[in-house]
């Protein structure tokens, strides 16, 4: 079975969705985080946060070395 830990990264109006907040799911693999096609977007970041919290995920604050559009990550 090929199961990997998932993490969702929340972005503030990234260049591919300049009108939205976006959460993208990544799978944590031995070679590093791998993006998936799973995306949630909304004009209201609280909608995304409620969606992620509803799925039992925990919010981690952004790190100083994260790219500017990253707001937080959920695991």
N, C-alpha and C positions, 0 to 999 in steps of 0.2 A: 504494500500500500504506500502510495506516494503522498503523504500528508506533510504540510509545512505550516509553521506558525505564520499567521497573517498580521499585518499592521496596516493601518489606514493613516495616510498623511493628509492633513487639511491645508489647503492653499487659499490665500487671499487673492482672488482675481488673477489667476495665472494667465500667461499670454494666449493660451489656446481657448480660454473661457474668460475673457476680460470683464464680463458682466456678472460673474457668479463666484461664489465660494465653491470649492471643489474638494471632495475627499476621494483619494485614489488608494486602491488596495494593492499592497505589495506582499509577496510571499518571501519569507526569510529562508534562504537556501544556503548551503555551504559556500557558494561562490559570492554570496551577498544578496541584498534585497532585489527581487525581480518583479517588475511591474506586471500587473494583470490588466485585463480589459474592464475591470469593475470600477465604475465611477459613480459618485453621487454628487449632484450639484444643486445649488439653490442660491437665491438672492439674499437669503438670511442664514448666517452661519449657525444660528441657534437651531434651525431645522436639522442641519447636518449633525450637530452635537447630540440632539435628542435621538436621532436615528442610530448613531454609534453607541450611545449609552443604553438604548433599548436592547441592543444586541450584547450587552454585558461587557463592553469594552471599557478600558480605563484610559484617561487622558494623560499624556506626558507633555510637559512644556517644551517649547522649542529650545534648541541649543543655540549658543552664540554663533556657531559656525554653519548653521542651516542657511540655505538660500533665502533671500529676502521674502519670497512669497509664502514660505512655509509658516503656518501659524502654530501647529501642534501635531502630535502623532498619537494615535490610539492603538492599544494592544489588548 
